């Protein structure tokens, strides 16, 4: 993936192409997305597109990276000092609820979540994101909210964090593809199950 342009003029063109791609995904779906349609919607020409992107997959890489960054910023913004004053379950519930909101607010966010699953070229973006967040959760959030039992290794906490993330992301995908009236109940139960993944390796602080 290329570095984004630096000048204001080129940034404007770059962002216009990305916005056009998002609008196409929203209105016509992933199968309709191609470089010709992107430049047509952006009011540009094919040479302009190839100045910034190799193909539509590079456009999707940028958009998916941005979506992952928006989602991950919620977890990374957790103040571990404040987390120490909270139990793990309500904290997880808060993070799931807000991740759903962030994804819905991101243009074509719900569609990009599906695209990440069906396009093999993009799968490493999701895997890398989950591994990064599992590392942060295992090193910062879990030790801040639980008294970890002696002898529990870091890799064990990481594996549980990775499993919890996978579970939470499945719920996110479900809520985005099939919005439910009882969303809050589903999130509450998911948070309970995710927190439960750690309960035999530590006790709630407080």
Phi, psi and omega in degrees: 000130183284159175288142178293156181293162185257321185286156181298321182294314181289327176298320180298317178295314180302312181292326178296322178293318179295318179296319178299319179296317178299317180296323177295314180300318181293314187274325188240346179093166183299320184298335181277346187288125172204166186297322181296318180290325178299311181292327178297313181292330181275353181071037182234191181240157180307319179301327178296316179302311186286352173288335185246331185224145177284319180197185182294334180292327177291325174298314180296324177301314181298313182296318181291321176299317180295320178295315179299320179296320179295318178292314185293333181299333178295314180290316183293339181275355179295123176281113185296336176292317176291324180300329179296341178269356182246155170279156185297318185298309179296329177295316179297318179300316178300316182293319179296311182303316182284331175294321175300314181296315180298318181292321178293328180282338180284122181306122182069019183301313181298320180290322180295327176300317178292318182298322178302330182277328188262347181254107184306326181298334185263348184304322180301334179296314180292317181297317179296319179297314181295321179293321178297316181289324178297323177296314180296315181297316184289330183269335188237306187287312182298312179295337180282334184253344181232147168274103184290134181294146177302140176093351179282123184278156180300322182294331177290318178295319179299314181300321179290322177296321179295319178294317179298319178298318180298318179294314180296322181291327176296321177294318177303311180300320180296315181293327180284328182272335183216078182304133184243149178293330182260042181305316184298322180293317180297317179295319179299317181289324177296316179298321178298316181291321180294316178296324180297337179299335184257353193291339179269002177246001180192168178244147180299133179288154176115000000 
